Amino acid sequence: MKKIWEYISVRAEKALSIKHVMSLAMMMLGFFHVCLVVFFLVFHIYPMVALDLFSVALYLFCLVQIQRDKSLLLLFNLSYLQIVLHSVIAALLLGTDSGFSLYMIAVMPIGYYAAFNFNMRKQVINPMCYVIISGAAFCFLRVASRYMEPYYSYGNKTVDGAIYMVNYFVAVITIVTFVSTLLNQIKILENLRVMQNKQLEKLSKTDALTGLANRRSIEERYAQSEALREAYSLVIGDIDDFKAVNDTYGHNVGDTVLKAVAEAFKSTVRSEDIVCRWGGEEFLIFLPKCSRADAAHIAQRILEKVRVTDMRTAEQGNFHITMTLGVAAAQVGMEFTEVVKLADDRLYQGKQNGKNRVV
């Protein structure tokens, strides 16, 4: 009961597919018409017995065809037309007070459910076709009831009221079922779209190899710091002799080196810092509210961690790598590009003076 309540309250974790919905609908409608066969036999209304037997046979046929993945749209339209014809004939034979005309209203939302699902399957449906047919049949029955008396009667007002209430509740259940199914599908698709957008947003700001941020993330964070007028520092690091690593051990090992260095950066910085893969073997750290001395301390820790990183290869043994890092702090009036250039110049200076150091 809890799951049913969550479903009709549009809080379901997953929505039923149109194949499952149609299968359940065929079984429920078939069972409902079996009950009607028994009911009309009791009251000797044999035309309705014959009609409901035909309906049961039709729904069994549709159920079998659905399981065989036959044309769902054709089967949907067959069951829809059966509901319309059954309601019209039942209302003419038993009168509109019997409640069978209520199904003309109940099937109107079904057109929108069908349009949503079949249009997604690239089978174009105009829901207004179902609305117009159902509305025209309902109006026809209301007009006909003014000029025609029912052919059959249950002979008991209590039974008249009971069958009307049964039809009323079945019609309401039909509306609630299809509307809640449609809304659950829309909600789940919307949640999926939001998740996909978040993933795309993350991918657009992430380096695919190392999982680090990319330049876009740094630019957004810099813009925020500039708006808040907060101080920041930058560290730019470059793996020493990385080309020789690729040439000696191959690009797969080179990728492993990049990932190891990225982990060394991530495990050393503060939670508010952003580590970015700035270029091929270049890494940049954006350190908000950080002095040059503190940034140099962080850079030194990264350098030491990289030095002791043991890179293993199956064929050519183990080797170690080093880095050179340049540190710069933003001064009042400096553009971000100027701070980057200053850190890059210091990196270059470190390369010129023997590498494997922080400048």
C-alpha positions in Angstrom: 0.0 0.0 0.0 2.9 2.4 0.8 4.3 2.0 -2.7 0.9 2.5 -4.3 0.4 5.7 -2.2 3.9 6.9 -3.2 3.1 6.2 -6.9 -0.3 8.0 -7.0 1.3 10.9 -4.9 4.0 11.2 -7.7 6.8 10.3 -5.4 7.8 7.0 -7.1 11.4 6.3 -7.7 10.7 4.8 -11.1 7.7 4.9 -13.4 6.2 2.0 -15.3 6.9 1.8 -19.0 4.0 2.0 -21.4 4.3 -1.8 -22.0 3.9 -2.5 -18.3 1.0 0.0 -18.0 -0.8 -1.5 -20.9 -0.3 -5.0 -19.6 -1.7 -4.1 -16.2 -4.6 -2.2 -17.8 -5.5 -5.2 -20.0 -5.5 -7.5 -17.0 -7.6 -5.1 -14.8 -10.1 -4.3 -17.6 -10.4 -8.0 -18.4 -11.1 -8.8 -14.8 -13.6 -5.9 -14.6 -15.5 -7.2 -17.6 -15.6 -10.8 -16.2 -17.3 -9.3 -13.1 -19.8 -7.5 -15.4 -20.5 -10.7 -17.2 -21.5 -12.3 -13.9 -23.5 -9.2 -12.9 -25.5 -9.0 -16.1 -26.2 -12.8 -16.1 -27.8 -12.4 -12.6 -30.1 -9.6 -14.0 -30.7 -11.4 -17.3 -29.3 -8.6 -19.4 -28.0 -10.8 -22.2 -26.9 -8.2 -24.8 -24.5 -6.8 -22.1 -23.3 -10.4 -21.3 -22.4 -10.9 -25.0 -20.7 -7.5 -25.2 -18.7 -8.1 -22.0 -17.6 -11.5 -23.2 -16.4 -10.0 -26.4 -14.6 -7.3 -24.3 -12.8 -10.0 -22.2 -11.7 -11.8 -25.4 -10.4 -8.6 -26.8 -8.4 -7.7 -23.7 -6.9 -11.2 -23.6 -5.9 -10.8 -27.3 -4.4 -7.4 -26.6 -2.5 -8.8 -23.5 -1.0 -11.6 -25.5 0.0 -9.2 -28.4 1.6 -6.8 -25.9 3.8 -9.6 -24.5 4.9 -10.4 -28.0 5.9 -6.7 -28.5 3.4 -6.2 -31.3 2.3 -2.7 -32.3 1.5 -1.0 -28.9 -0.2 2.0 -30.6 -2.6 -0.3 -32.5 -3.5 -2.2 -29.4 -3.9 1.0 -27.4 -6.3 2.3 -30.0 -8.3 -1.0 -30.0 -8.7 -0.9 -26.3 -9.6 2.8 -26.3 -12.3 2.2 -29.0 -13.6 -0.8 -27.0 -14.1 1.4 -23.9 -15.9 4.1 -25.9 -18.2 1.6 -27.7 -18.9 -0.3 -24.5 -19.8 2.8 -22.7 -22.1 4.1 -25.4 -23.9 0.8 -25.8 -24.2 0.2 -22.0 -25.5 3.8 -21.5 -28.1 3.4 -24.3 -29.3 0.0 -22.9 -29.2 0.9 -19.2 -29.5 4.7 -19.2 -27.0 7.4 -18.4 -27.8 7.1 -14.7 -26.1 3.7 -14.8 -22.7 5.5 -14.7 -21.2 4.0 -17.8 -21.1 7.3 -19.6 -18.5 8.4 -17.0 -15.9 6.5 -18.8 -16.1 9.0 -21.6 -14.6 11.5 -19.2 -12.2 9.0 -17.7 -10.5 8.2 -21.0 -9.8 11.9 -21.9 -6.5 12.1 -19.9 -5.5 8.8 -21.5 -5.0 10.6 -24.8 -2.3 12.8 -23.2 -0.6 9.9 -21.6 -0.6 8.1 -25.0 0.7 11.2 -26.8 3.6 11.6 -24.3 4.7 8.0 -24.6 4.1 7.3 -28.2 5.6 10.6 -29.4 8.7 9.6 -27.5 8.7 6.4 -29.5 8.5 8.6 -32.7 4.8 7.7 -33.3 3.1 11.1 -33.5 -0.3 11.3 -31.7 -2.5 14.3 -31.2 -4.2 13.9 -27.8 -7.1 16.1 -28.9 -8.3 13.3 -31.2 -9.1 11.2 -28.1 -10.6 14.2 -26.3 -12.9 15.1 -29.2 -14.1 11.5 -29.7 -14.7 11.0 -26.0 -16.4 14.4 -25.7 -18.6 13.8 -28.7 -19.7 10.4 -27.4 -20.5 11.9 -24.0 -22.6 14.7 -25.5 -24.4 12.2 -27.7 -25.3 10.1 -24.7 -26.6 13.2 -22.8 -28.8 14.2 -25.7 -30.0 10.7 -26.4 -31.0 10.2 -22.7 -33.6 13.0 -23.2 -35.4 11.2 -25.9 -34.7 7.5 -25.2 -35.8 5.4 -22.2 -33.4 2.6 -21.0 -34.1 -0.8 -22.6 -33.3 -2.7 -19.4 -33.6 -2.0 -15.7 -32.1 -3.7 -12.6 -35.5 -3.3 -11.0 -34.0 -2.1 -7.8 -32.9 1.5 -6.9 -30.3 0.3 -4.5 -28.7 -1.7 -7.3 -28.9 1.3 -9.6 -27.1 3.4 -7.1 -24.5 0.8 -6.4 -23.6 0.2 -10.0 -23.4 3.9 -10.6 -20.9 4.2 -7.6 -18.9 1.3 -8.9 -18.6 2.9 -12.3 -17.8 6.2 -10.7 -14.9 4.8 -8.6 -13.5 2.8 -11.5 -13.5 6.0 -13.7 -11.7 7.9 -10.9 -9.2 5.2 -10.5 -8.6 5.2 -14.2 -7.9 8.9 -14.3 -5.7 8.8 -11.2 -3.7 5.9 -12.5 -2.9 7.4 -15.9 -2.3 10.9 -14.7 0.0 9.8 -11.8 1.9 7.5 -14.2 2.4 10.4 -16.7 3.5 12.8 -13.9 5.9 10.1 -12.5 7.4 9.7 -15.9 7.8 13.4 -16.3 9.3 13.8 -12.9 11.8 11.0 -13.4 12.8 12.3 -16.8 13.3 15.8 -15.2 15.4 14.3 -12.4 17.5 12.5 -15.0 17.9 15.7 -17.1 19.1 17.5 -13.9 21.6 14.7 -13.1 22.9 14.7 -16.7 23.3 18.5 -16.7 25.2 18.2 -13.4 27.4 15.5 -14.9 28.0 17.6 -18.1 28.7 20.7 -15.9 31.3 18.6 -14.0 32.8 17.2 -17.1 33.1 20.7 -18.6 35.1 21.8 -15.6 37.2 18.6 -15.1 40.3 17.2 -16.8 39.4 13.7 -18.1 42.8 12.1 -17.3 43.6 13.4 -13.9 40.1 14.3 -12.6 41.5 17.8 -11.6 39.8 21.0 -12.5 40.4 22.6 -15.8 41.0 26.2 -16.8 37.3 27.1 -16.8 37.0 26.2 -13.1 40.0 28.4 -12.2 38.6 31.3 -14.3 35.3 31.1 -12.5 37.0 31.0 -9.0 39.3 33.9 -10.0 36.2 36.0 -11.0 34.7 35.3 -7.6 37.8 36.4 -5.8 38.0 39.5 -7.9 34.4 40.4 -7.1 35.1 39.9 -3.4 38.5 41.6 -3.7 40.2 38.9 -1.7 43.9 38.1 -1.9 45.2 35.0 -3.5 48.3 33.2 -4.5 49.2 30.9 -7.4 51.5 27.9 -7.7 52.5 26.6 -11.1 54.3 23.2 -11.2 55.9 21.4 -14.1 57.2 17.8 -14.1 60.9 17.8 -14.9 62.0 16.0 -18.0 58.5 14.7 -18.7 59.3 14.2 -22.4 62.1 11.9 -21.5 59.6 9.8 -19.4 57.3 9.4 -22.3 60.2 8.6 -24.7 61.7 6.1 -22.3 58.7 4.4 -20.7 55.9 5.2 -23.2 52.8 7.4 -23.0 50.8 5.0 -20.8 53.5 5.4 -18.1 53.4 9.1 -18.7 49.7 9.2 -18.0 50.3 7.2 -14.8 52.9 9.9 -13.8 50.4 12.7 -14.4 47.8 10.9 -12.3 50.3 10.3 -9.5 51.4 14.0 -9.5 47.7 15.0 -9.5 47.1 12.9 -6.4 50.2 14.5 -4.7 48.7 18.0 -5.4 45.2 17.0 -4.2 46.4 15.4 -1.0 48.4 18.5 0.0 46.3 21.5 -0.7 43.6 23.0 1.5 39.9 22.2 1.0 39.2 25.7 -0.5 42.1 25.5 -3.0 41.6 24.5 -6.6 44.1 22.3 -8.3 44.0 22.5 -12.1 45.8 20.7 -14.9 47.0 23.9 -16.7 48.7 22.3 -19.7 50.3 19.0 -20.8 52.5 18.4 -17.7 51.8 21.7 -16.0 49.7 22.1 -12.9 48.3 25.2 -11.3 46.9 25.8 -7.8 44.6 28.7 -7.1 44.9 29.5 -3.3 42.4 32.1 -2.1 43.2 34.1 1.0 46.7 32.7 1.0 50.0 34.7 1.4 53.0 34.0 -0.7 54.8 32.4 2.3 52.0 30.0 2.9 51.7 29.2 -0.8 55.5 28.5 -0.9 55.1 26.2 2.1 52.4 24.2 0.3 54.5 24.1 -2.8 57.4 22.7 -0.9 55.3 20.0 0.6 54.1 19.0 -2.9 57.7 18.9 -4.1 58.7 16.6 -1.3 55.7 14.3 -1.9 56.5 14.1 -5.6 60.2 13.3 -4.9 59.3 10.2 -2.9 56.7 8.9 -5.3 57.9 5.6 -6.5 56.9 5.0 -10.1 56.9 1.3 -11.1 57.2 -0.2 -14.5 56.9 -3.9 -15.3 59.8 -4.0 -17.8 62.2 -1.2 -17.0 62.1 -1.1 -13.2 61.3 1.7 -10.9 62.1 5.4 -11.2 61.4 8.7 -9.5 60.2 12.1 -10.8 60.8 15.6 -9.7 59.0 18.9 -10.2 59.8 22.6 -10.4 57.3 25.0 -9.0 56.9 28.8 -9.2 54.9 30.7 -6.6 53.4 34.2 -6.9 50.9 36.2 -4.8 48.5 38.7 -6.4 49.3 42.3 -5.6 46.8 45.2 -5.6 45.8 46.1 -9.2 47.4 43.0 -10.8 45.4 41.1 -13.4 45.1 37.3 -13.1 47.1 36.8 -16.2 49.9 38.9 -14.7 50.0 36.8 -11.6 50.1 33.6 -13.8 53.0 35.1 -15.8 54.9 36.0 -12.6 54.5 32.4 -11.3 55.4 31.0 -14.7 58.6 33.2 -14.9 59.6 31.9 -11.5 59.0 28.4 -12.7 61.2 29.0 -15.7 63.9 30.5 -13.4 63.8 27.3 -11.3 64.2 25.2 -14.5 67.2 27.3 -15.5 68.8 26.8 -12.1 68.7 23.1 -11.9 65.0 22.1 -11.6 63.6 20.1 -8.6 62.9 23.2 -6.5 60.4 25.9 -5.5 61.0 29.5 -6.5 
